[in-house]
């Protein structure tokens, strides 16, 4: 079936789903494959659970003559083609966002600001891959004025693939740092891959607009040939600002241009490293004509979720929870920020940083060396990679071992930073603190 015919069917459906366990009435089910599953095998279940049609790419799962089954060559490619076709039909202005760190928080801050004046669709959670991006686009309706589409990458070419599906009108790269080095091969590979967003915008049309953190030399170097809306610390920029407080919540001030009025914002974000994310949201809000007072309100009211720089007070301690992901750039930023915070008794629970390849040992040792410079009184290391470094701290094999220790010796009256890759499962220790 060609994409035009499939699109007519999609228009009659309530939504698209790829999960046979979650099939709203009248939905279009698309059978995807994974390493350990074949969605084709669940097509009949999807129809039973409410889907109106099931798209499959193996004919043996489609009963002959049953019009509820649609056979295609490749379900994933069909999902992507359908999303791109839909995006073109609607013509909604799209802001594409990527970066090593901060893209999810920045996406949410941007969306909070833009929602003050527009009907905005944005990526749910971190659905930022070759499946998540098309599913986001297929949620677009004629009611949306703008869309913010997050794009993640772990290998060269990933962003190129996603921008060709989403076809963004604007772009922002939050930053470039050392993450997924195993997949990218090097830091230069990270820069090149994130830069695929800029490459697409340059090809798309002359004068395409990007929002750029001008303090970042790596981004400036690859931003040639694009209309640059700048933000950072220099007063001459489109939006400039500076941090005014960080104990524990980030406060900052910003102004538009050199002569603009200074605005003070008290956020519910933890960490100075969130300052560029907030400033990006200010910049995009200003660009799209959101009133400054509404920008300030949106940023002040935004509350982070999903273990991303959350502050949690328990009966015994104050926790800074940043256990969703970890790479050398974000780990160093979190520790540096924690070092500067005002607190009587500080403690860190740090988990391994995954997917660093040949650089893993060196990057973990750099973190240890920095910890010693900060003279923290209590550090717990979790995972085999930290355990293999030269250090003087207690090390634990996994989160379960940490929990066992906390059950025997529970800390009290401490400010505790919890930071590590999601696979280390440090979020499981929270209830024991």
C-alpha positions in Angstrom: 0.0 0.0 0.0 1.4 3.4 -1.0 1.8 6.1 1.7 -1.1 8.3 0.3 -3.6 5.4 0.7 -2.3 4.6 4.2 -2.6 8.3 5.1 -6.3 8.2 4.3 -6.7 5.3 6.6 -4.7 7.1 9.3 -7.0 10.1 9.0 -10.0 7.9 9.9 -8.2 6.5 13.0 -8.1 8.0 16.5 -4.3 7.7 16.9 -1.3 5.5 16.1 0.0 2.8 18.6 2.9 0.4 18.5 1.9 -1.4 21.7 -0.7 -4.2 21.4 -1.4 -3.7 25.2 -2.4 -0.1 24.7 -4.8 0.2 21.7 -7.3 3.0 22.1 -10.6 2.4 20.3 -10.2 3.1 16.6 -6.4 3.4 16.6 -4.0 2.3 13.9 -1.6 -0.4 15.2 1.9 -0.6 13.5 3.8 -3.8 14.2 7.4 -3.0 15.0 10.2 -5.5 15.6 12.9 -5.5 18.4 15.7 -7.7 19.4 13.4 -9.9 21.5 9.9 -9.4 20.0 8.0 -9.3 16.7 5.1 -7.0 16.7 3.5 -8.8 13.8 2.7 -11.7 16.2 0.5 -9.3 18.2 -1.4 -7.7 15.4 -4.5 -9.8 16.0 -4.4 -9.0 19.7 -4.2 -5.3 18.9 -7.4 -5.5 16.8 -9.1 -7.4 19.6 -8.0 -4.6 22.1 -9.5 -1.8 20.1 -7.4 -1.0 17.0 -9.3 -0.5 13.8 -6.4 -1.5 11.5 -3.1 -3.4 12.0 -0.1 -2.6 9.8 2.2 -5.7 9.4 5.2 -6.6 7.3 4.9 -10.4 7.4 2.0 -11.7 5.3 1.6 -14.8 7.4 0.2 -12.7 10.2 -2.5 -11.2 7.9 -5.5 -13.5 7.2 -6.3 -13.4 3.5 -9.1 -11.0 2.6 -9.3 -9.3 6.0 -9.4 -5.6 5.3 -8.3 -4.8 8.9 -4.8 -5.9 8.1 -2.5 -3.7 5.9 0.6 -5.4 4.5 3.7 -3.2 3.9 7.4 -3.9 3.1 8.8 -2.6 6.4 6.8 -1.4 9.3 9.4 0.9 10.9 10.1 2.6 7.6 6.3 2.9 7.0 5.9 4.6 10.4 8.6 7.1 9.5 7.2 7.8 6.0 3.7 8.3 7.4 4.9 10.7 10.0 6.9 12.7 7.4 3.8 12.8 5.1 1.6 14.0 7.9 4.2 16.6 8.9 4.2 18.0 5.3 0.4 18.0 5.1 0.0 20.1 8.2 3.0 22.4 7.7 3.3 23.1 11.4 6.4 25.1 12.4 8.8 22.7 14.1 11.8 23.4 16.4 14.3 20.6 16.4 16.3 20.1 19.5 19.3 17.9 20.2 22.5 18.0 22.4 24.6 15.9 24.7 23.0 17.2 27.9 20.0 19.2 28.8 17.9 18.6 25.7 14.9 17.1 27.6 14.9 19.9 30.3 15.4 22.6 27.6 12.6 21.1 25.5 10.3 21.2 28.5 11.3 24.7 29.5 10.9 25.9 25.9 7.5 24.3 25.7 6.4 25.8 29.0 7.3 29.2 27.8 5.8 28.9 24.3 2.6 27.4 25.8 2.0 30.8 27.4 1.0 32.1 23.9 0.7 29.1 21.6 -0.8 25.7 21.3 2.4 23.6 21.5 3.1 19.9 20.9 6.3 18.6 22.3 8.1 15.3 22.7 6.7 13.2 25.6 9.4 12.0 28.0 12.5 11.1 26.0 10.8 9.6 23.0 13.6 11.0 20.8 14.7 8.1 18.6 13.7 6.6 15.2 10.4 5.4 16.7 9.7 8.2 19.2 10.1 11.1 16.7 7.6 9.7 14.2 5.1 8.9 17.0 5.5 12.5 18.2 4.8 13.9 14.7 1.8 11.7 14.3 0.2 13.4 17.3 0.2 16.8 15.5 -3.2 18.2 14.7 -4.4 21.4 13.0 -4.8 23.0 16.4 -1.0 23.0 17.1 0.8 26.3 16.3 4.3 25.0 17.0 6.0 21.7 17.8 9.2 21.1 19.8 10.7 17.8 18.7 13.6 16.3 20.6 16.1 14.2 18.8 18.6 11.9 20.4 21.7 10.1 19.0 24.1 7.4 20.0 25.8 6.8 16.6 26.8 8.9 13.6 24.0 9.5 11.2 21.2 9.2 13.9 20.4 13.0 13.8 20.5 13.0 10.0 17.9 10.3 9.9 15.6 12.1 12.4 15.8 15.5 10.8 14.8 14.1 7.5 11.7 12.7 9.1 10.8 15.8 11.2 12.0 18.4 8.7 12.5 21.1 11.4 12.2 24.8 10.5 14.4 25.9 13.4 17.1 24.2 15.4 18.9 24.3 18.7 21.8 22.2 19.9 22.0 22.6 23.7 25.6 21.6 23.9 28.1 18.9 22.9 29.9 16.8 25.4 31.4 13.3 26.1 28.5 10.8 26.0 28.0 7.6 24.1 31.7 7.7 23.0 31.5 4.0 22.4 29.0 4.7 19.6 30.4 7.9 18.3 34.1 6.8 18.4 35.3 10.2 19.7 34.3 13.6 21.0 34.8 14.9 17.4 32.2 12.2 16.3 29.8 13.7 18.9 30.2 17.2 17.5 29.8 16.0 13.9 26.6 14.0 14.7 24.9 16.7 16.7 25.9 19.1 13.9 23.8 17.1 11.5 20.9 19.3 12.7 22.7 22.4 11.5 23.7 20.6 8.2 20.1 19.9 7.4 19.0 23.5 8.1 21.8 24.7 5.8 20.6 22.4 3.0 16.9 23.2 3.6 17.0 26.9 2.7 19.3 29.9 2.9 19.0 31.8 6.2 17.5 29.0 8.3 17.4 30.0 11.9 19.2 28.4 14.9 19.2 29.3 18.5 22.8 29.1 19.7 24.5 29.2 23.1 27.2 31.7 22.1 29.5 30.8 25.0 30.1 27.4 23.5 33.0 27.5 21.0 32.2 24.1 19.5 28.7 25.3 18.5 30.0 28.6 17.1 32.5 26.7 14.9 29.9 24.6 13.2 27.1 27.2 12.9 28.4 29.0 9.7 25.8 29.9 7.1 22.9 30.0 9.4 20.8 32.8 10.9 22.0 32.8 14.5 19.8 33.9 17.4 22.3 34.1 20.2 22.2 33.7 24.0 24.9 33.6 26.6 26.9 35.8 29.0 27.8 38.7 26.7 25.6 41.7 26.8 25.5 42.3 23.0 23.7 39.0 22.4 20.0 38.6 21.6 19.5 37.5 25.2 22.1 37.6 27.9 22.1 36.6 31.5 23.9 35.5 34.6 23.4 33.3 37.6 22.5 35.1 40.8 22.0 32.2 43.2 22.2 28.4 43.5 21.4 27.2 47.0 19.8 25.0 46.2 17.5 26.4 43.4 18.9 28.2 40.4 18.1 32.0 40.3 19.2 34.1 37.4 18.7 37.4 35.6 18.3 38.1 31.9 17.8 40.9 29.5 17.1 41.4 25.8 20.1 43.0 24.1 22.4 45.5 25.7 19.8 48.0 26.7 17.0 45.7 27.7 15.2 45.6 31.1 16.7 43.2 33.6 14.4 40.3 34.7 14.9 38.3 37.8 13.8 34.6 37.8 13.6 32.2 40.7 13.4 28.6 39.3 12.7 25.2 40.8 15.7 23.8 39.0 18.8 22.4 40.7 22.2 23.3 39.4 24.0 26.1 37.6 24.3 23.8 34.6 20.6 24.4 34.0 21.2 28.1 33.4 21.9 27.7 29.7 18.8 25.6 29.4 16.6 28.3 31.0 18.3 31.0 28.9 17.6 29.1 25.7 13.9 29.0 26.7 13.9 32.8 27.3 15.5 33.3 23.9 13.0 31.2 22.0 10.1 32.7 23.9 11.3 36.2 23.0 11.9 35.2 19.4 8.3 34.0 19.1 6.9 37.1 20.8 6.0 35.7 24.2 5.6 38.6 26.7 8.6 38.8 29.1 6.3 38.5 32.2 4.9 35.3 30.8 8.4 33.9 30.1 9.4 34.6 33.7 6.2 33.0 35.0 6.6 29.9 33.0 10.2 29.4 34.1 9.4 30.1 37.8 6.5 27.6 37.8 8.2 24.7 35.9 8.9 21.7 38.1 11.4 19.0 36.9 10.3 15.4 36.9 11.7 11.9 36.1 14.8 12.0 38.3 16.3 15.0 36.5 17.8 17.4 39.0 15.0 17.0 41.5 15.1 18.2 45.1 13.5 15.8 47.5 13.3 16.3 51.3 12.9 13.1 53.3 12.4 12.8 57.0 16.2 12.5 57.5 18.0 14.1 54.5 17.8 16.5 51.5 18.3 14.7 48.2 19.4 16.0 44.8 18.3 13.3 42.4 19.9 13.3 39.0 19.8 9.5 38.3 18.4 9.5 34.8 21.7 9.5 32.9 25.4 10.2 33.4 28.3 11.1 31.1 31.6 12.8 31.9 30.2 16.2 31.0 27.0 16.0 33.1 28.8 14.2 35.9 31.4 16.9 36.2 28.8 19.6 36.0 26.7 18.0 38.8 29.7 17.5 41.1 31.0 21.0 40.5 27.6 22.5 41.2 27.3 20.4 44.3 30.7 21.5 45.5 29.6 25.2 45.3 26.3 24.7 47.1 26.0 25.8 50.7 25.3 22.8 53.0 26.8 21.7 56.3 27.2 18.0 55.5 27.5 16.8 51.9 27.3 13.2 50.6 27.5 11.8 47.1 26.2 8.5 45.7 27.8 8.1 42.2 27.1 5.4 39.7 29.1 4.3 36.7 29.0 6.2 33.4 28.1 3.8 30.7 28.9 3.6 26.9 32.3 5.4 27.0 34.3 2.7 25.2 38.1 3.1 25.3 37.8 6.4 27.2 35.9 4.8 30.1 38.8 4.2 32.5 40.3 7.7 31.9 37.0 9.5 32.3 36.1 7.7 35.5 39.5 8.5 37.0 39.1 12.2 36.1 35.9 12.2 38.2 37.7 10.6 41.1 40.5 13.1 40.9 38.0 16.0 41.0 36.2 14.5 44.0 39.4 14.6 45.9 39.9 18.2 45.0 36.5 19.1 46.5 37.2 17.3 49.8 33.8 15.8 50.2 33.4 14.1 53.6 31.3 11.1 52.3 31.3 9.4 48.9 29.8 6.1 47.8 30.9 4.7 44.4 28.6 2.2 42.6 29.6 -0.1 39.8 32.6 -1.9 38.5 34.0 1.1 36.5 34.3 3.4 39.4 35.6 0.4 41.5 38.5 0.0 39.1 39.8 3.5 39.6 42.5 4.7 42.0 40.4 6.0 44.9 40.0 6.0 48.7 36.2 5.8 48.8 33.9 2.8 49.7 32.8 1.1 46.5 29.7 -1.1 45.9 29.0 -3.6 43.2 25.4 -2.3 42.5 22.5 -0.4 43.9 21.4 -3.5 45.9 24.7 -3.4 47.8 24.2 0.3 48.5 20.7 -0.3 49.9 22.1 -3.1 52.1 24.6 -0.6 53.5 22.0 2.2 54.0 19.8 -0.2 55.9 22.7 -0.8 58.4 24.0 2.7 58.5 21.4 5.3 57.4 22.8 8.8 57.0 21.0 11.7 58.6 20.9 15.5 58.2 22.9 15.4 55.0 22.6 17.0 51.5 23.0 14.0 49.2 23.7 14.1 45.4 22.6 10.9 43.6 24.0 10.7 40.1 24.6 7.9 37.7 23.6 6.2 34.4 20.0 4.9 34.4 21.3 1.3 34.1 22.9 1.6 37.6 19.3 2.0 39.0 20.3 4.5 41.7 16.7 5.7 41.8 16.0 2.5 43.8 18.1 3.8 46.7 16.0 6.9 47.3 13.4 5.3 49.6 16.2 4.3 51.9 17.5 7.8 52.5 
